[in-house]
């Protein structure tokens, strides 16, 4: 499997030139796309779940997840500058480790992008349902959540996914312009939250700091378990690399977009996490055995009914913090900002997924019609519509917590492959031009791999089992179709 059907990097670049996308994005747009993809459900919704797993120790979880992502971002930046085409980790793996592993990475990225888009759509619907209820226009209970979350069909999550899909079909530059506005709303909302909550921070709210300890492999709790979940809050920076083929001067602008967006978001996350915990506390609900109750369990739901103001029980934690501090109107405005801005994350997740499928189709591993470009809008419209419909149905069915952890499993696997690819290329092609070089690559990349493995094994057994099952299905699909149709194997080029 390793090093079989490796597609030369020069051939990857040549293929992109023959059947490529229009370059129209600059460094500011790229950085905003990255921020738009990163700041979303992770900080607006999953802060409560992290508190349930780690208590005040979730601040350390934010740091751990940020460090792992920073290591991965440095590796991504080197490859994205060397190979400025669509496809992200899939393309890099194809050019270094071979077609079979590239397929597995591309298949895993479905978990990162499509599943993540569904998770954010569900988080957005929660905020919208809350706003509708406060205005006296609540939807029927069966239409607020999916069948695996106590309802029947999440109609708002379904609808927003379709709206974002239509926007992406109409064009990348238009999407980026809308995204810039939405990113501004999110940044303002987080600044307001920090400004209001930070002065109320009390030292007592940080004790005990480690109520659930550091966690254990496949336990899904503790500081490491929370870091494995909070990792979702940072995922999205690599979506910048999927836009490489639509970027002006990508050798310079892709590293700026990757590292810049991650740096901005990390600062915000640490300030928000510290302010939320310090203002109202974040002690987890414990079972009779002294362990943190699993979010979503019947025992957790029962405990939350007895403590409705506990931060760990909130579906809109940042808004809830301000309400608990006596700033209900500002809290409601934070909720409104989240409802307005979260669609930008759905946009970037679906955007990233369609570009992965586009390149896999261009390589012959998926049907050719998926890489057709619309003659007017210059977007891969067919694959965008298919992906959007799938995401809308997925988001209508499943709850946000499960979707986020499943998404993380695929992302961590892809990050590991990228770090490995950087090291192999340093050995096999040391003289190839590198517009951006990962500093201390032989330290950064191994640490990145170890960090990703650490977070991966601290996901729940259920999540890891789903990842293994998904990868197995992917291999079956590959050997039934992609293995025989591959342009690299057959010596053909896309038309």
Secondary structure, 3 states (H helix, E strand, C coil): CCCECCCCHHHHHHHHHHCCCCCCECHHHHHHHHHHHHCCHHHHCCHHHHHHHHHHHHHHHHHHHHHHHHHHHHHHHHHHHHCCCCCHHHHHHHHHCEHHHHHHHHHHHHHHHHHHHHHHHHHHHHHHHHHHHHCCCCCCHHHCCEHHHCCECCHHHHHHHHHHHHHHHHCHHHHHHHHHHHHHHHHHHHHHHHHHHHHHCCHHHHCCCCCCCCCCCCCCCHHHHHHHHHHHHHCCCCHHHHCHHHECCHHHHHHHHHHHHHHHHHHHHHHHHHHHHHHHCCCCCECCCCCECCCCCHHHHHHHHCCCCCHHHCCCHHHHHHHHCCCHHHHHHHHHHHHHHCHHHHHHHHHHHHHHHHHHHHCCCCCHHHHCCCCCCCCCHHHHHHHHHHHHHHHCCCCHHHHHHHHHHHHHHHHHHHHHHHHHHHHHCCCCCCCCCCCCHHHHHHHHHHHHHHHHHCCCHHHHHHHHHHHHHHHHHHHHHHHHHCHHHHCCCCC
